[in-house]
């Protein structure tokens, strides 16, 4: 999806919250998700926003994610980070 958005002229930064680890195993993927340090993940997401604002001088910034990424997008928005939009596709909602 990052490539498709970039093809339409958007500046896109896909943040890797798992340090480059990739798996084909559903059990291992679940382990990565449940083992994620949310504070570190949020710090990395905020650094990505800061990078886009500073390095690339992006004026409007949105966070977008699916499933786990949707939940992370929501967490970034709830953190108080100044975003212009937050788009979540079936992420976990806060009540």
PyMOL Python script that loads the backbone (N, CA, C, O; Angstrom):
from pymol import cmd

cmd.read_pdbstr("""\
ATOM      1  N   UNK A   1       0.826  -1.185   0.000  1.00  0.00           N
ATOM      2  CA  UNK A   1       0.000   0.000   0.000  1.00  0.00           C
ATOM      3  C   UNK A   1       0.873   1.251   0.000  1.00  0.00           C
ATOM      4  O   UNK A   1       0.507   2.261  -0.602  1.00  0.00           O
ATOM      5  N   UNK A   2       2.013   1.193   0.665  1.00  0.00           N
ATOM      6  CA  UNK A   2       2.921   2.348   0.680  1.00  0.00           C
ATOM      7  C   UNK A   2       3.340   2.712  -0.738  1.00  0.00           C
ATOM      8  O   UNK A   2       3.386   3.890  -1.093  1.00  0.00           O
ATOM      9  N   UNK A   3       3.642   1.713  -1.539  1.00  0.00           N
ATOM     10  CA  UNK A   3       4.050   1.956  -2.930  1.00  0.00           C
ATOM     11  C   UNK A   3       2.899   2.580  -3.708  1.00  0.00           C
ATOM     12  O   UNK A   3       3.108   3.518  -4.477  1.00  0.00           O
ATOM     13  N   UNK A   4       1.695   2.071  -3.518  1.00  0.00           N
ATOM     14  CA  UNK A   4       0.535   2.603  -4.256  1.00  0.00           C
ATOM     15  C   UNK A   4       0.270   4.062  -3.882  1.00  0.00           C
ATOM     16  O   UNK A   4      -0.039   4.876  -4.753  1.00  0.00           O
ATOM     17  N   UNK A   5       0.388   4.396  -2.608  1.00  0.00           N
ATOM     18  CA  UNK A   5       0.196   5.787  -2.193  1.00  0.00           C
ATOM     19  C   UNK A   5       1.283   6.686  -2.769  1.00  0.00           C
ATOM     20  O   UNK A   5       1.004   7.799  -3.214  1.00  0.00           O
ATOM     21  N   UNK A   6       2.513   6.207  -2.761  1.00  0.00           N
ATOM     22  CA  UNK A   6       3.630   6.987  -3.315  1.00  0.00           C
ATOM     23  C   UNK A   6       3.444   7.218  -4.806  1.00  0.00           C
ATOM     24  O   UNK A   6       3.800   8.278  -5.321  1.00  0.00           O
ATOM     25  N   UNK A   7       2.888   6.234  -5.502  1.00  0.00           N
ATOM     26  CA  UNK A   7       2.630   6.392  -6.931  1.00  0.00           C
ATOM     27  C   UNK A   7       1.632   7.517  -7.218  1.00  0.00           C
ATOM     28  O   UNK A   7       1.579   8.048  -8.328  1.00  0.00           O
ATOM     29  N   UNK A   8       0.850   7.867  -6.206  1.00  0.00           N
ATOM     30  CA  UNK A   8      -0.120   8.956  -6.351  1.00  0.00           C
ATOM     31  C   UNK A   8       0.420  10.277  -5.819  1.00  0.00           C
ATOM     32  O   UNK A   8      -0.329  11.240  -5.658  1.00  0.00           O
ATOM     33  N   UNK A   9       1.728  10.321  -5.545  1.00  0.00           N
ATOM     34  CA  UNK A   9       2.369  11.570  -5.173  1.00  0.00           C
ATOM     35  C   UNK A   9       2.496  11.840  -3.688  1.00  0.00           C
ATOM     36  O   UNK A   9       2.980  12.902  -3.299  1.00  0.00           O
ATOM     37  N   UNK A  10       2.071  10.900  -2.844  1.00  0.00           N
ATOM     38  CA  UNK A  10       2.200  11.100  -1.404  1.00  0.00           C
ATOM     39  C   UNK A  10       3.610  10.746  -0.938  1.00  0.00           C
ATOM     40  O   UNK A  10       4.234   9.830  -1.473  1.00  0.00           O
ATOM     41  N   UNK A  11       4.106  11.474   0.060  1.00  0.00           N
ATOM     42  CA  UNK A  11       5.348  11.088   0.737  1.00  0.00           C
ATOM     43  C   UNK A  11       4.950  10.010   1.733  1.00  0.00           C
ATOM     44  O   UNK A  11       4.088  10.236   2.581  1.00  0.00           O
ATOM     45  N   UNK A  12       5.571   8.844   1.635  1.00  0.00           N
ATOM     46  CA  UNK A  12       5.175   7.699   2.458  1.00  0.00           C
ATOM     47  C   UNK A  12       6.386   7.183   3.223  1.00  0.00           C
ATOM     48  O   UNK A  12       7.471   7.029   2.662  1.00  0.00           O
ATOM     49  N   UNK A  13       6.189   6.922   4.497  1.00  0.00           N
ATOM     50  CA  UNK A  13       7.217   6.293   5.324  1.00  0.00           C
ATOM     51  C   UNK A  13       6.564   5.102   6.020  1.00  0.00           C
ATOM     52  O   UNK A  13       5.710   5.283   6.888  1.00  0.00           O
ATOM     53  N   UNK A  14       6.954   3.904   5.651  1.00  0.00           N
ATOM     54  CA  UNK A  14       6.430   2.688   6.279  1.00  0.00           C
ATOM     55  C   UNK A  14       7.357   2.338   7.435  1.00  0.00           C
ATOM     56  O   UNK A  14       8.518   1.987   7.222  1.00  0.00           O
ATOM     57  N   UNK A  15       6.848   2.434   8.649  1.00  0.00           N
ATOM     58  CA  UNK A  15       7.661   2.224   9.848  1.00  0.00           C
ATOM     59  C   UNK A  15       7.697   0.737  10.189  1.00  0.00           C
ATOM     60  O   UNK A  15       6.655   0.091  10.301  1.00  0.00           O
ATOM     61  N   UNK A  16       8.905   0.203  10.354  1.00  0.00           N
ATOM     62  CA  UNK A  16       9.107  -1.196  10.730  1.00  0.00           C
ATOM     63  C   UNK A  16       9.224  -1.268  12.249  1.00  0.00           C
ATOM     64  O   UNK A  16      10.238  -0.852  12.810  1.00  0.00           O
ATOM     65  N   UNK A  17       8.214  -1.783  12.910  1.00  0.00           N
ATOM     66  CA  UNK A  17       8.229  -1.875  14.369  1.00  0.00           C
ATOM     67  C   UNK A  17       8.852  -3.170  14.874  1.00  0.00           C
ATOM     68  O   UNK A  17       8.953  -3.377  16.083  1.00  0.00           O
ATOM     69  N   UNK A  18       9.270  -4.039  13.964  1.00  0.00           N
ATOM     70  CA  UNK A  18       9.808  -5.336  14.355  1.00  0.00           C
ATOM     71  C   UNK A  18      11.287  -5.506  14.024  1.00  0.00           C
ATOM     72  O   UNK A  18      11.792  -6.629  14.024  1.00  0.00           O
ATOM     73  N   UNK A  19      11.978  -4.427  13.747  1.00  0.00           N
ATOM     74  CA  UNK A  19      13.424  -4.493  13.533  1.00  0.00           C
ATOM     75  C   UNK A  19      13.840  -5.370  12.370  1.00  0.00           C
ATOM     76  O   UNK A  19      14.893  -6.004  12.423  1.00  0.00           O
ATOM     77  N   UNK A  20      13.036  -5.420  11.320  1.00  0.00           N
ATOM     78  CA  UNK A  20      13.398  -6.187  10.131  1.00  0.00           C
ATOM     79  C   UNK A  20      13.070  -7.665  10.216  1.00  0.00           C
ATOM     80  O   UNK A  20      13.322  -8.400   9.261  1.00  0.00           O
ATOM     81  N   UNK A  21      12.515  -8.124  11.328  1.00  0.00           N
ATOM     82  CA  UNK A  21      12.176  -9.546  11.441  1.00  0.00           C
ATOM     83  C   UNK A  21      10.943  -9.849  10.599  1.00  0.00           C
ATOM     84  O   UNK A  21       9.943  -9.133  10.663  1.00  0.00           O
ATOM     85  N   UNK A  22      11.024 -10.912   9.811  1.00  0.00           N
ATOM     86  CA  UNK A  22       9.945 -11.340   8.934  1.00  0.00           C
ATOM     87  C   UNK A  22       9.690 -12.815   9.200  1.00  0.00           C
ATOM     88  O   UNK A  22      10.622 -13.576   9.460  1.00  0.00           O
ATOM     89  N   UNK A  23       8.437 -13.214   9.134  1.00  0.00           N
ATOM     90  CA  UNK A  23       8.104 -14.617   9.356  1.00  0.00           C
ATOM     91  C   UNK A  23       6.995 -15.054   8.410  1.00  0.00           C
ATOM     92  O   UNK A  23       6.210 -14.231   7.938  1.00  0.00           O
ATOM     93  N   UNK A  24       6.936 -16.327   8.141  1.00  0.00           N
ATOM     94  CA  UNK A  24       5.848 -16.928   7.376  1.00  0.00           C
ATOM     95  C   UNK A  24       4.935 -17.718   8.303  1.00  0.00           C
ATOM     96  O   UNK A  24       3.891 -18.212   7.878  1.00  0.00           O
ATOM     97  N   UNK A  25       5.325 -17.839   9.568  1.00  0.00           N
ATOM     98  CA  UNK A  25       4.598 -18.634  10.542  1.00  0.00           C
ATOM     99  C   UNK A  25       3.608 -17.767  11.321  1.00  0.00           C
ATOM    100  O   UNK A  25       4.007 -16.773  11.926  1.00  0.00           O
ATOM    101  N   UNK A  26       2.319 -18.132  11.313  1.00  0.00           N
ATOM    102  CA  UNK A  26       1.339 -17.378  12.095  1.00  0.00           C
ATOM    103  C   UNK A  26       1.672 -17.341  13.591  1.00  0.00           C
ATOM    104  O   UNK A  26       1.478 -16.319  14.251  1.00  0.00           O
ATOM    105  N   UNK A  27       2.172 -18.456  14.116  1.00  0.00           N
ATOM    106  CA  UNK A  27       2.525 -18.492  15.543  1.00  0.00           C
ATOM    107  C   UNK A  27       3.678 -17.543  15.850  1.00  0.00           C
ATOM    108  O   UNK A  27       3.653 -16.838  16.859  1.00  0.00           O
ATOM    109  N   UNK A  28       4.674 -17.525  14.994  1.00  0.00           N
ATOM    110  CA  UNK A  28       5.803 -16.615  15.199  1.00  0.00           C
ATOM    111  C   UNK A  28       5.361 -15.155  15.036  1.00  0.00           C
ATOM    112  O   UNK A  28       5.823 -14.280  15.769  1.00  0.00           O
ATOM    113  N   UNK A  29       4.471 -14.897  14.079  1.00  0.00           N
ATOM    114  CA  UNK A  29       3.951 -13.540  13.890  1.00  0.00           C
ATOM    115  C   UNK A  29       3.207 -13.080  15.140  1.00  0.00           C
ATOM    116  O   UNK A  29       3.375 -11.943  15.583  1.00  0.00           O
ATOM    117  N   UNK A  30       2.380 -13.966  15.713  1.00  0.00           N
ATOM    118  CA  UNK A  30       1.668 -13.636  16.949  1.00  0.00           C
ATOM    119  C   UNK A  30       2.656 -13.331  18.059  1.00  0.00           C
ATOM    120  O   UNK A  30       2.443 -12.411  18.848  1.00  0.00           O
ATOM    121  N   UNK A  31       3.736 -14.097  18.124  1.00  0.00           N
ATOM    122  CA  UNK A  31       4.763 -13.873  19.139  1.00  0.00           C
ATOM    123  C   UNK A  31       5.408 -12.500  18.992  1.00  0.00           C
ATOM    124  O   UNK A  31       5.681 -11.830  19.988  1.00  0.00           O
ATOM    125  N   UNK A  32       5.651 -12.080  17.755  1.00  0.00           N
ATOM    126  CA  UNK A  32       6.230 -10.754  17.526  1.00  0.00           C
ATOM    127  C   UNK A  32       5.266  -9.659  17.972  1.00  0.00           C
ATOM    128  O   UNK A  32       5.668  -8.684  18.606  1.00  0.00           O
ATOM    129  N   UNK A  33       3.993  -9.831  17.634  1.00  0.00           N
ATOM    130  CA  UNK A  33       2.984  -8.825  17.995  1.00  0.00           C
ATOM    131  C   UNK A  33       2.840  -8.737  19.513  1.00  0.00           C
ATOM    132  O   UNK A  33       2.881  -7.645  20.079  1.00  0.00           O
ATOM    133  N   UNK A  34       2.673  -9.874  20.164  1.00  0.00           N
ATOM    134  CA  UNK A  34       2.460  -9.855  21.612  1.00  0.00           C
ATOM    135  C   UNK A  34       3.728  -9.498  22.379  1.00  0.00           C
ATOM    136  O   UNK A  34       3.654  -9.065  23.528  1.00  0.00           O
ATOM    137  N   UNK A  35       4.881  -9.674  21.760  1.00  0.00           N
ATOM    138  CA  UNK A  35       6.143  -9.337  22.408  1.00  0.00           C
ATOM    139  C   UNK A  35       6.588  -7.902  22.172  1.00  0.00           C
ATOM    140  O   UNK A  35       7.622  -7.485  22.694  1.00  0.00           O
ATOM    141  N   UNK A  36       5.833  -7.149  21.402  1.00  0.00           N
ATOM    142  CA  UNK A  36       6.201  -5.778  21.068  1.00  0.00           C
ATOM    143  C   UNK A  36       6.158  -4.896  22.312  1.00  0.00           C
ATOM    144  O   UNK A  36       5.184  -4.922  23.066  1.00  0.00           O
ATOM    145  N   UNK A  37       7.202  -4.127  22.520  1.00  0.00           N
ATOM    146  CA  UNK A  37       7.236  -3.136  23.593  1.00  0.00           C
ATOM    147  C   UNK A  37       6.511  -1.896  23.071  1.00  0.00           C
ATOM    148  O   UNK A  37       7.050  -1.170  22.235  1.00  0.00           O
ATOM    149  N   UNK A  38       5.298  -1.652  23.555  1.00  0.00           N
ATOM    150  CA  UNK A  38       4.467  -0.569  23.030  1.00  0.00           C
ATOM    151  C   UNK A  38       5.121   0.793  23.211  1.00  0.00           C
ATOM    152  O   UNK A  38       4.963   1.668  22.360  1.00  0.00           O
ATOM    153  N   UNK A  39       5.846   0.986  24.291  1.00  0.00           N
ATOM    154  CA  UNK A  39       6.499   2.279  24.518  1.00  0.00           C
ATOM    155  C   UNK A  39       7.582   2.521  23.468  1.00  0.00           C
ATOM    156  O   UNK A  39       7.716   3.634  22.959  1.00  0.00           O
ATOM    157  N   UNK A  40       8.343   1.501  23.148  1.00  0.00           N
ATOM    158  CA  UNK A  40       9.384   1.615  22.114  1.00  0.00           C
ATOM    159  C   UNK A  40       8.733   1.836  20.751  1.00  0.00           C
ATOM    160  O   UNK A  40       9.205   2.654  19.961  1.00  0.00           O
ATOM    161  N   UNK A  41       7.642   1.102  20.473  1.00  0.00           N
ATOM    162  CA  UNK A  41       6.935   1.264  19.199  1.00  0.00           C
ATOM    163  C   UNK A  41       6.421   2.693  19.047  1.00  0.00           C
ATOM    164  O   UNK A  41       6.567   3.295  17.983  1.00  0.00           O
ATOM    165  N   UNK A  42       5.831   3.230  20.091  1.00  0.00           N
ATOM    166  CA  UNK A  42       5.307   4.591  20.042  1.00  0.00           C
ATOM    167  C   UNK A  42       6.432   5.607  19.854  1.00  0.00           C
ATOM    168  O   UNK A  42       6.280   6.587  19.125  1.00  0.00           O
ATOM    169  N   UNK A  43       7.539   5.368  20.507  1.00  0.00           N
ATOM    170  CA  UNK A  43       8.703   6.250  20.335  1.00  0.00           C
ATOM    171  C   UNK A  43       9.164   6.239  18.874  1.00  0.00           C
ATOM    172  O   UNK A  43       9.488   7.291  18.322  1.00  0.00           O
ATOM    173  N   UNK A  44       9.195   5.069  18.250  1.00  0.00           N
ATOM    174  CA  UNK A  44       9.600   4.959  16.848  1.00  0.00           C
ATOM    175  C   UNK A  44       8.597   5.647  15.917  1.00  0.00           C
ATOM    176  O   UNK A  44       8.995   6.301  14.953  1.00  0.00           O
ATOM    177  N   UNK A  45       7.307   5.503  16.199  1.00  0.00           N
ATOM    178  CA  UNK A  45       6.286   6.162  15.379  1.00  0.00           C
ATOM    179  C   UNK A  45       6.391   7.678  15.488  1.00  0.00           C
ATOM    180  O   UNK A  45       6.280   8.384  14.486  1.00  0.00           O
ATOM    181  N   UNK A  46       6.605   8.181  16.706  1.00  0.00           N
ATOM    182  CA  UNK A  46       6.764   9.623  16.887  1.00  0.00           C
ATOM    183  C   UNK A  46       8.024  10.130  16.193  1.00  0.00           C
ATOM    184  O   UNK A  46       8.032  11.232  15.644  1.00  0.00           O
ATOM    185  N   UNK A  47       9.087   9.332  16.215  1.00  0.00           N
ATOM    186  CA  UNK A  47      10.318   9.709  15.515  1.00  0.00           C
ATOM    187  C   UNK A  47      10.076   9.785  14.009  1.00  0.00           C
ATOM    188  O   UNK A  47      10.650  10.635  13.328  1.00  0.00           O
ATOM    189  N   UNK A  48       9.233   8.904  13.493  1.00  0.00           N
ATOM    190  CA  UNK A  48       8.903   8.927  12.063  1.00  0.00           C
ATOM    191  C   UNK A  48       8.175  10.221  11.707  1.00  0.00           C
ATOM    192  O   UNK A  48       8.466  10.836  10.681  1.00  0.00           O
ATOM    193  N   UNK A  49       7.236  10.633  12.547  1.00  0.00           N
ATOM    194  CA  UNK A  49       6.514  11.888  12.307  1.00  0.00           C
ATOM    195  C   UNK A  49       7.487  13.058  12.343  1.00  0.00           C
ATOM    196  O   UNK A  49       7.445  13.941  11.487  1.00  0.00           O
ATOM    197  N   UNK A  50       8.353  13.056  13.330  1.00  0.00           N
ATOM    198  CA  UNK A  50       9.355  14.123  13.467  1.00  0.00           C
ATOM    199  C   UNK A  50      10.271  14.168  12.242  1.00  0.00           C
ATOM    200  O   UNK A  50      10.604  15.247  11.751  1.00  0.00           O
ATOM    201  N   UNK A  51      10.670  13.009  11.760  1.00  0.00           N
ATOM    202  CA  UNK A  51      11.521  12.918  10.570  1.00  0.00           C
ATOM    203  C   UNK A  51      10.818  13.525   9.361  1.00  0.00           C
ATOM    204  O   UNK A  51      11.419  14.297   8.613  1.00  0.00           O
ATOM    205  N   UNK A  52       9.553  13.179   9.170  1.00  0.00           N
ATOM    206  CA  UNK A  52       8.807  13.707   8.025  1.00  0.00           C
ATOM    207  C   UNK A  52       8.650  15.220   8.113  1.00  0.00           C
ATOM    208  O   UNK A  52       8.765  15.920   7.107  1.00  0.00           O
ATOM    209  N   UNK A  53       8.388  15.720   9.310  1.00  0.00           N
ATOM    210  CA  UNK A  53       8.230  17.165   9.476  1.00  0.00           C
ATOM    211  C   UNK A  53       9.554  17.893   9.278  1.00  0.00           C
ATOM    212  O   UNK A  53       9.600  18.944   8.638  1.00  0.00           O
ATOM    213  N   UNK A  54      10.619  17.341   9.823  1.00  0.00           N
ATOM    214  CA  UNK A  54      11.914  18.016   9.781  1.00  0.00           C
ATOM    215  C   UNK A  54      12.668  17.814   8.484  1.00  0.00           C
ATOM    216  O   UNK A  54      13.003  18.774   7.791  1.00  0.00           O
ATOM    217  N   UNK A  55      12.930  16.567   8.162  1.00  0.00           N
ATOM    218  CA  UNK A  55      13.768  16.221   7.018  1.00  0.00           C
ATOM    219  C   UNK A  55      13.077  16.525   5.690  1.00  0.00           C
ATOM    220  O   UNK A  55      13.699  17.040   4.761  1.00  0.00           O
ATOM    221  N   UNK A  56      11.803  16.205   5.610  1.00  0.00           N
ATOM    222  CA  UNK A  56      11.085  16.341   4.336  1.00  0.00           C
ATOM    223  C   UNK A  56      10.098  17.501   4.325  1.00  0.00           C
ATOM    224  O   UNK A  56       9.484  17.790   3.298  1.00  0.00           O
ATOM    225  N   UNK A  57       9.946  18.163   5.464  1.00  0.00           N
ATOM    226  CA  UNK A  57       9.062  19.318   5.590  1.00  0.00           C
ATOM    227  C   UNK A  57       7.661  19.027   5.060  1.00  0.00           C
ATOM    228  O   UNK A  57       7.060  19.846   4.365  1.00  0.00           O
ATOM    229  N   UNK A  58       7.160  17.849   5.401  1.00  0.00           N
ATOM    230  CA  UNK A  58       5.806  17.456   5.022  1.00  0.00           C
ATOM    231  C   UNK A  58       4.822  18.295   5.829  1.00  0.00           C
ATOM    232  O   UNK A  58       4.944  18.389   7.050  1.00  0.00           O
ATOM    233  N   UNK A  59       3.865  18.892   5.168  1.00  0.00           N
ATOM    234  CA  UNK A  59       2.911  19.777   5.838  1.00  0.00           C
ATOM    235  C   UNK A  59       1.763  19.035   6.506  1.00  0.00           C
ATOM    236  O   UNK A  59       1.371  19.384   7.619  1.00  0.00           O
ATOM    237  N   UNK A  60       1.218  18.017   5.845  1.00  0.00           N
ATOM    238  CA  UNK A  60       0.095  17.270   6.388  1.00  0.00           C
ATOM    239  C   UNK A  60       0.546  15.831   6.605  1.00  0.00           C
ATOM    240  O   UNK A  60       1.091  15.188   5.708  1.00  0.00           O
ATOM    241  N   UNK A  61       0.309  15.351   7.802  1.00  0.00           N
ATOM    242  CA  UNK A  61       0.744  13.994   8.132  1.00  0.00           C
ATOM    243  C   UNK A  61      -0.433  13.186   8.652  1.00  0.00           C
ATOM    244  O   UNK A  61      -1.172  13.620   9.536  1.00  0.00           O
ATOM    245  N   UNK A  62      -0.584  12.008   8.082  1.00  0.00           N
ATOM    246  CA  UNK A  62      -1.621  11.070   8.509  1.00  0.00           C
ATOM    247  C   UNK A  62      -0.963   9.751   8.885  1.00  0.00           C
ATOM    248  O   UNK A  62       0.092   9.394   8.361  1.00  0.00           O
ATOM    249  N   UNK A  63      -1.589   9.050   9.780  1.00  0.00           N
ATOM    250  CA  UNK A  63      -1.164   7.711  10.146  1.00  0.00           C
ATOM    251  C   UNK A  63      -2.217   6.739   9.636  1.00  0.00           C
ATOM    252  O   UNK A  63      -3.416   6.972   9.790  1.00  0.00           O
ATOM    253  N   UNK A  64      -1.763   5.650   9.029  1.00  0.00           N
ATOM    254  CA  UNK A  64      -2.662   4.710   8.362  1.00  0.00           C
ATOM    255  C   UNK A  64      -2.197   3.295   8.661  1.00  0.00           C
ATOM    256  O   UNK A  64      -1.004   3.003   8.574  1.00  0.00           O
ATOM    257  N   UNK A  65      -3.122   2.419   9.010  1.00  0.00           N
ATOM    258  CA  UNK A  65      -2.721   1.041   9.268  1.00  0.00           C
ATOM    259  C   UNK A  65      -3.881   0.073   9.199  1.00  0.00           C
ATOM    260  O   UNK A  65      -5.043   0.449   9.352  1.00  0.00           O
ATOM    261  N   UNK A  66      -3.538  -1.195   8.963  1.00  0.00           N
ATOM    262  CA  UNK A  66      -4.499  -2.291   8.896  1.00  0.00           C
ATOM    263  C   UNK A  66      -4.251  -3.227  10.062  1.00  0.00           C
ATOM    264  O   UNK A  66      -3.101  -3.504  10.404  1.00  0.00           O
ATOM    265  N   UNK A  67      -5.307  -3.710  10.668  1.00  0.00           N
ATOM    266  CA  UNK A  67      -5.243  -4.714  11.723  1.00  0.00           C
ATOM    267  C   UNK A  67      -4.287  -4.254  12.826  1.00  0.00           C
ATOM    268  O   UNK A  67      -4.559  -3.244  13.476  1.00  0.00           O
ATOM    269  N   UNK A  68      -3.189  -4.953  13.056  1.00  0.00           N
ATOM    270  CA  UNK A  68      -2.207  -4.532  14.056  1.00  0.00           C
ATOM    271  C   UNK A  68      -1.740  -3.101  13.785  1.00  0.00           C
ATOM    272  O   UNK A  68      -1.630  -2.293  14.707  1.00  0.00           O
ATOM    273  N   UNK A  69      -1.471  -2.797  12.530  1.00  0.00           N
ATOM    274  CA  UNK A  69      -1.030  -1.452  12.160  1.00  0.00           C
ATOM    275  C   UNK A  69      -2.098  -0.404  12.414  1.00  0.00           C
ATOM    276  O   UNK A  69      -1.780   0.744  12.724  1.00  0.00           O
ATOM    277  N   UNK A  70      -3.375  -0.791  12.285  1.00  0.00           N
ATOM    278  CA  UNK A  70      -4.465   0.115  12.610  1.00  0.00           C
ATOM    279  C   UNK A  70      -4.462   0.466  14.088  1.00  0.00           C
ATOM    280  O   UNK A  70      -4.688   1.614  14.470  1.00  0.00           O
ATOM    281  N   UNK A  71      -4.204  -0.537  14.910  1.00  0.00           N
ATOM    282  CA  UNK A  71      -4.102  -0.291  16.348  1.00  0.00           C
ATOM    283  C   UNK A  71      -2.930   0.624  16.674  1.00  0.00           C
ATOM    284  O   UNK A  71      -3.030   1.488  17.545  1.00  0.00           O
ATOM    285  N   UNK A  72      -1.816   0.427  15.969  1.00  0.00           N
ATOM    286  CA  UNK A  72      -0.648   1.279  16.190  1.00  0.00           C
ATOM    287  C   UNK A  72      -0.924   2.707  15.722  1.00  0.00           C
ATOM    288  O   UNK A  72      -0.489   3.668  16.357  1.00  0.00           O
ATOM    289  N   UNK A  73      -1.638   2.839  14.623  1.00  0.00           N
ATOM    290  CA  UNK A  73      -2.018   4.152  14.117  1.00  0.00           C
ATOM    291  C   UNK A  73      -2.880   4.881  15.146  1.00  0.00           C
ATOM    292  O   UNK A  73      -2.695   6.072  15.397  1.00  0.00           O
ATOM    293  N   UNK A  74      -3.811   4.159  15.729  1.00  0.00           N
ATOM    294  CA  UNK A  74      -4.668   4.740  16.755  1.00  0.00           C
ATOM    295  C   UNK A  74      -3.855   5.135  17.987  1.00  0.00           C
ATOM    296  O   UNK A  74      -4.066   6.211  18.547  1.00  0.00           O
ATOM    297  N   UNK A  75      -2.935   4.279  18.411  1.00  0.00           N
ATOM    298  CA  UNK A  75      -2.105   4.602  19.576  1.00  0.00           C
ATOM    299  C   UNK A  75      -1.302   5.877  19.344  1.00  0.00           C
ATOM    300  O   UNK A  75      -1.157   6.697  20.251  1.00  0.00           O
ATOM    301  N   UNK A  76      -0.784   6.042  18.138  1.00  0.00           N
ATOM    302  CA  UNK A  76      -0.041   7.260  17.811  1.00  0.00           C
ATOM    303  C   UNK A  76      -0.950   8.475  17.937  1.00  0.00           C
ATOM    304  O   UNK A  76      -0.560   9.494  18.505  1.00  0.00           O
ATOM    305  N   UNK A  77      -2.145   8.364  17.414  1.00  0.00           N
ATOM    306  CA  UNK A  77      -3.090   9.473  17.483  1.00  0.00           C
ATOM    307  C   UNK A  77      -3.469   9.792  18.926  1.00  0.00           C
ATOM    308  O   UNK A  77      -3.540  10.961  19.304  1.00  0.00           O
ATOM    309  N   UNK A  78      -3.713   8.764  19.734  1.00  0.00           N
ATOM    310  CA  UNK A  78      -4.102   8.958  21.132  1.00  0.00           C
ATOM    311  C   UNK A  78      -2.956   9.492  21.993  1.00  0.00           C
ATOM    312  O   UNK A  78      -3.185  10.007  23.087  1.00  0.00           O
ATOM    313  N   UNK A  79      -1.734   9.368  21.500  1.00  0.00           N
ATOM    314  CA  UNK A  79      -0.570   9.818  22.271  1.00  0.00           C
ATOM    315  C   UNK A  79      -0.466  11.335  22.354  1.00  0.00           C
ATOM    316  O   UNK A  79       0.320  11.871  23.136  1.00  0.00           O
ATOM    317  N   UNK A  80      -1.261  12.019  21.545  1.00  0.00           N
ATOM    318  CA  UNK A  80      -1.191  13.472  21.522  1.00  0.00           C
ATOM    319  C   UNK A  80      -0.348  14.003  20.381  1.00  0.00           C
ATOM    320  O   UNK A  80      -0.236  15.215  20.200  1.00  0.00           O
ATOM    321  N   UNK A  81       0.250  13.098  19.606  1.00  0.00           N
ATOM    322  CA  UNK A  81       1.023  13.523  18.429  1.00  0.00           C
ATOM    323  C   UNK A  81       0.089  14.289  17.503  1.00  0.00           C
ATOM    324  O   UNK A  81      -1.037  13.862  17.250  1.00  0.00           O
ATOM    325  N   UNK A  82       0.560  15.412  17.003  1.00  0.00           N
ATOM    326  CA  UNK A  82      -0.267  16.244  16.124  1.00  0.00           C
ATOM    327  C   UNK A  82      -0.297  15.646  14.717  1.00  0.00           C
ATOM    328  O   UNK A  82       0.678  15.730  13.970  1.00  0.00           O
ATOM    329  N   UNK A  83      -1.426  15.047  14.376  1.00  0.00           N
ATOM    330  CA  UNK A  83      -1.632  14.444  13.060  1.00  0.00           C
ATOM    331  C   UNK A  83      -2.816  15.124  12.392  1.00  0.00           C
ATOM    332  O   UNK A  83      -3.720  15.629  13.058  1.00  0.00           O
ATOM    333  N   UNK A  84      -2.797  15.129  11.078  1.00  0.00           N
ATOM    334  CA  UNK A  84      -3.912  15.692  10.328  1.00  0.00           C
ATOM    335  C   UNK A  84      -5.014  14.669  10.090  1.00  0.00           C
ATOM    336  O   UNK A  84      -6.163  15.038   9.849  1.00  0.00           O
ATOM    337  N   UNK A  85      -4.673  13.397  10.155  1.00  0.00           N
ATOM    338  CA  UNK A  85      -5.664  12.335   9.992  1.00  0.00           C
ATOM    339  C   UNK A  85      -5.122  11.042  10.582  1.00  0.00           C
ATOM    340  O   UNK A  85      -3.914  10.813  10.628  1.00  0.00           O
ATOM    341  N   UNK A  86      -6.031  10.223  11.021  1.00  0.00           N
ATOM    342  CA  UNK A  86      -5.697   8.874  11.484  1.00  0.00           C
ATOM    343  C   UNK A  86      -6.688   7.934  10.826  1.00  0.00           C
ATOM    344  O   UNK A  86      -7.901   8.098  10.964  1.00  0.00           O
ATOM    345  N   UNK A  87      -6.170   6.954  10.113  1.00  0.00           N
ATOM    346  CA  UNK A  87      -7.020   6.004   9.408  1.00  0.00           C
ATOM    347  C   UNK A  87      -6.692   4.618   9.925  1.00  0.00           C
ATOM    348  O   UNK A  87      -5.551   4.163   9.843  1.00  0.00           O
ATOM    349  N   UNK A  88      -7.709   3.950  10.462  1.00  0.00           N
ATOM    350  CA  UNK A  88      -7.485   2.591  10.958  1.00  0.00           C
ATOM    351  C   UNK A  88      -8.454   1.648  10.263  1.00  0.00           C
ATOM    352  O   UNK A  88      -9.646   1.928  10.136  1.00  0.00           O
ATOM    353  N   UNK A  89      -7.917   0.543   9.824  1.00  0.00           N
ATOM    354  CA  UNK A  89      -8.738  -0.506   9.240  1.00  0.00           C
ATOM    355  C   UNK A  89      -8.720  -1.677  10.207  1.00  0.00           C
ATOM    356  O   UNK A  89      -7.721  -2.386  10.329  1.00  0.00           O
ATOM    357  N   UNK A  90      -9.816  -1.863  10.876  1.00  0.00           N
ATOM    358  CA  UNK A  90     -10.049  -2.918  11.861  1.00  0.00           C
ATOM    359  C   UNK A  90      -8.920  -3.086  12.882  1.00  0.00           C
ATOM    360  O   UNK A  90      -8.436  -4.194  13.116  1.00  0.00           O
ATOM    361  N   UNK A  91      -8.516  -1.975  13.479  1.00  0.00           N
ATOM    362  CA  UNK A  91      -7.588  -2.017  14.615  1.00  0.00           C
ATOM    363  C   UNK A  91      -8.389  -2.064  15.900  1.00  0.00           C
ATOM    364  O   UNK A  91      -9.606  -1.885  15.872  1.00  0.00           O
ATOM    365  N   UNK A  92      -7.733  -2.299  17.026  1.00  0.00           N
ATOM    366  CA  UNK A  92      -8.408  -2.311  18.311  1.00  0.00           C
ATOM    367  C   UNK A  92      -8.701  -0.881  18.751  1.00  0.00           C
ATOM    368  O   UNK A  92      -7.813  -0.028  18.753  1.00  0.00           O
ATOM    369  N   UNK A  93      -9.940  -0.630  19.118  1.00  0.00           N
ATOM    370  CA  UNK A  93     -10.352   0.702  19.556  1.00  0.00           C
ATOM    371  C   UNK A  93     -10.187   0.834  21.062  1.00  0.00           C
ATOM    372  O   UNK A  93     -10.246  -0.148  21.801  1.00  0.00           O
ATOM    373  N   UNK A  94      -9.979   2.072  21.497  1.00  0.00           N
ATOM    374  CA  UNK A  94      -9.922   2.395  22.913  1.00  0.00           C
ATOM    375  C   UNK A  94     -11.297   2.847  23.353  1.00  0.00           C
ATOM    376  O   UNK A  94     -11.975   3.574  22.627  1.00  0.00           O
ATOM    377  N   UNK A  95     -11.711   2.429  24.524  1.00  0.00           N
ATOM    378  CA  UNK A  95     -13.020   2.856  25.042  1.00  0.00           C
ATOM    379  C   UNK A  95     -12.807   3.602  26.339  1.00  0.00           C
ATOM    380  O   UNK A  95     -13.771   4.056  26.955  1.00  0.00           O
TER     381      UNK A  95
END
""", "prot")
cmd.dss("prot")
cmd.show_as("cartoon", "prot")
cmd.util.cbc("prot")
cmd.orient("prot")
